[in-house]
Amino acid sequence: MVLKEIQTWVPPLGLGWSKWINIISHYTKGSYIVEFKSLSNVKSTFDIEVREGGKTMTRKIIGPGKTRITSSNCACITRARFSSHTVGQNILILVKV
């Protein structure tokens, strides 16, 4: 079941990272599947940095793809930001349970 859909734009190579996007906020420990898809006509792979709620380290993932995100037992927000490997991309983020 999809809990949330978010669309964002990822800048092309050389323009740095996108802004941090709030993926999900919660008040208890949580585990979610998050899928990252390119909606652009010209597809590219992209880097994803995920800052899971309640954790200090960021985790790096290569997209498109999906991953399980687990947050600590806290009032937290899980965030992600993106950097394209070539051209700019429109990204769809799907948060699933």
Contacts in CASP RR format, 6 or more apart in sequence:
PFRMAT RR
TARGET T0000
AUTHOR 0000-0000-0000
METHOD contacts of the structure
MODEL  1
MVLKEIQTWVPPLGLGWSKWINIISHYTKGSYIVEFKSLSNVKSTFDIEV
REGGKTMTRKIIGPGKTRITSSNCACITRARFSSHTVGQNILILVKV
1 96 0 8 1.000
1 97 0 8 1.000
2 94 0 8 1.000
2 95 0 8 1.000
2 96 0 8 1.000
3 24 0 8 1.000
3 32 0 8 1.000
3 95 0 8 1.000
3 96 0 8 1.000
3 97 0 8 1.000
4 23 0 8 1.000
4 24 0 8 1.000
4 93 0 8 1.000
4 94 0 8 1.000
4 95 0 8 1.000
5 92 0 8 1.000
5 93 0 8 1.000
5 94 0 8 1.000
5 95 0 8 1.000
6 21 0 8 1.000
6 23 0 8 1.000
6 92 0 8 1.000
6 93 0 8 1.000
6 95 0 8 1.000
7 39 0 8 1.000
7 90 0 8 1.000
7 91 0 8 1.000
7 92 0 8 1.000
7 93 0 8 1.000
8 18 0 8 1.000
8 21 0 8 1.000
8 82 0 8 1.000
8 90 0 8 1.000
8 91 0 8 1.000
8 93 0 8 1.000
9 18 0 8 1.000
9 88 0 8 1.000
9 89 0 8 1.000
9 90 0 8 1.000
9 91 0 8 1.000
10 18 0 8 1.000
10 46 0 8 1.000
10 82 0 8 1.000
10 83 0 8 1.000
10 84 0 8 1.000
10 88 0 8 1.000
10 89 0 8 1.000
10 90 0 8 1.000
10 91 0 8 1.000
11 17 0 8 1.000
11 18 0 8 1.000
11 83 0 8 1.000
11 84 0 8 1.000
11 88 0 8 1.000
12 84 0 8 1.000
12 86 0 8 1.000
12 87 0 8 1.000
12 88 0 8 1.000
13 83 0 8 1.000
13 84 0 8 1.000
13 85 0 8 1.000
13 86 0 8 1.000
13 87 0 8 1.000
16 83 0 8 1.000
17 49 0 8 1.000
17 81 0 8 1.000
17 82 0 8 1.000
17 83 0 8 1.000
18 81 0 8 1.000
18 82 0 8 1.000
18 83 0 8 1.000
19 81 0 8 1.000
20 51 0 8 1.000
20 79 0 8 1.000
20 80 0 8 1.000
20 81 0 8 1.000
21 79 0 8 1.000
21 80 0 8 1.000
21 81 0 8 1.000
21 82 0 8 1.000
21 93 0 8 1.000
22 77 0 8 1.000
22 78 0 8 1.000
22 79 0 8 1.000
23 34 0 8 1.000
23 50 0 8 1.000
23 69 0 8 1.000
23 77 0 8 1.000
23 78 0 8 1.000
23 79 0 8 1.000
23 80 0 8 1.000
23 93 0 8 1.000
23 95 0 8 1.000
24 32 0 8 1.000
24 69 0 8 1.000
24 71 0 8 1.000
24 77 0 8 1.000
24 78 0 8 1.000
24 95 0 8 1.000
25 75 0 8 1.000
25 76 0 8 1.000
25 77 0 8 1.000
25 78 0 8 1.000
26 71 0 8 1.000
26 75 0 8 1.000
26 76 0 8 1.000
27 74 0 8 1.000
27 75 0 8 1.000
28 73 0 8 1.000
29 70 0 8 1.000
29 71 0 8 1.000
29 72 0 8 1.000
29 73 0 8 1.000
30 70 0 8 1.000
30 71 0 8 1.000
31 68 0 8 1.000
31 69 0 8 1.000
31 70 0 8 1.000
31 71 0 8 1.000
32 68 0 8 1.000
32 69 0 8 1.000
32 70 0 8 1.000
32 78 0 8 1.000
32 95 0 8 1.000
32 96 0 8 1.000
32 97 0 8 1.000
33 66 0 8 1.000
33 67 0 8 1.000
33 68 0 8 1.000
33 69 0 8 1.000
33 95 0 8 1.000
33 96 0 8 1.000
33 97 0 8 1.000
34 50 0 8 1.000
34 66 0 8 1.000
34 67 0 8 1.000
34 68 0 8 1.000
34 69 0 8 1.000
34 80 0 8 1.000
34 93 0 8 1.000
34 94 0 8 1.000
34 95 0 8 1.000
34 96 0 8 1.000
35 65 0 8 1.000
35 66 0 8 1.000
35 93 0 8 1.000
35 94 0 8 1.000
35 96 0 8 1.000
36 46 0 8 1.000
36 48 0 8 1.000
36 61 0 8 1.000
36 63 0 8 1.000
36 64 0 8 1.000
36 65 0 8 1.000
36 66 0 8 1.000
36 80 0 8 1.000
36 82 0 8 1.000
36 91 0 8 1.000
36 92 0 8 1.000
36 93 0 8 1.000
37 64 0 8 1.000
37 65 0 8 1.000
37 91 0 8 1.000
37 92 0 8 1.000
37 94 0 8 1.000
38 44 0 8 1.000
38 46 0 8 1.000
38 64 0 8 1.000
38 89 0 8 1.000
38 90 0 8 1.000
38 91 0 8 1.000
38 92 0 8 1.000
39 89 0 8 1.000
39 90 0 8 1.000
39 91 0 8 1.000
39 92 0 8 1.000
40 87 0 8 1.000
40 88 0 8 1.000
40 89 0 8 1.000
40 90 0 8 1.000
42 87 0 8 1.000
43 64 0 8 1.000
43 89 0 8 1.000
44 84 0 8 1.000
44 85 0 8 1.000
44 86 0 8 1.000
44 87 0 8 1.000
44 88 0 8 1.000
44 89 0 8 1.000
45 62 0 8 1.000
45 63 0 8 1.000
45 64 0 8 1.000
45 84 0 8 1.000
45 85 0 8 1.000
45 86 0 8 1.000
46 62 0 8 1.000
46 63 0 8 1.000
46 64 0 8 1.000
46 82 0 8 1.000
46 83 0 8 1.000
46 84 0 8 1.000
46 85 0 8 1.000
46 89 0 8 1.000
46 91 0 8 1.000
47 60 0 8 1.000
47 61 0 8 1.000
47 62 0 8 1.000
47 63 0 8 1.000
47 82 0 8 1.000
47 83 0 8 1.000
47 85 0 8 1.000
48 60 0 8 1.000
48 61 0 8 1.000
48 62 0 8 1.000
48 63 0 8 1.000
48 80 0 8 1.000
48 81 0 8 1.000
48 82 0 8 1.000
49 58 0 8 1.000
49 59 0 8 1.000
49 60 0 8 1.000
49 80 0 8 1.000
49 81 0 8 1.000
49 82 0 8 1.000
50 58 0 8 1.000
50 59 0 8 1.000
50 60 0 8 1.000
50 61 0 8 1.000
50 67 0 8 1.000
50 69 0 8 1.000
50 78 0 8 1.000
50 79 0 8 1.000
50 80 0 8 1.000
51 58 0 8 1.000
51 59 0 8 1.000
51 78 0 8 1.000
51 79 0 8 1.000
51 80 0 8 1.000
52 59 0 8 1.000
52 69 0 8 1.000
52 70 0 8 1.000
52 71 0 8 1.000
52 72 0 8 1.000
52 78 0 8 1.000
53 71 0 8 1.000
53 72 0 8 1.000
53 74 0 8 1.000
53 76 0 8 1.000
53 77 0 8 1.000
53 78 0 8 1.000
53 79 0 8 1.000
54 71 0 8 1.000
54 72 0 8 1.000
54 74 0 8 1.000
54 76 0 8 1.000
55 71 0 8 1.000
55 72 0 8 1.000
61 67 0 8 1.000
69 78 0 8 1.000
71 78 0 8 1.000
80 93 0 8 1.000
82 89 0 8 1.000
82 91 0 8 1.000
END
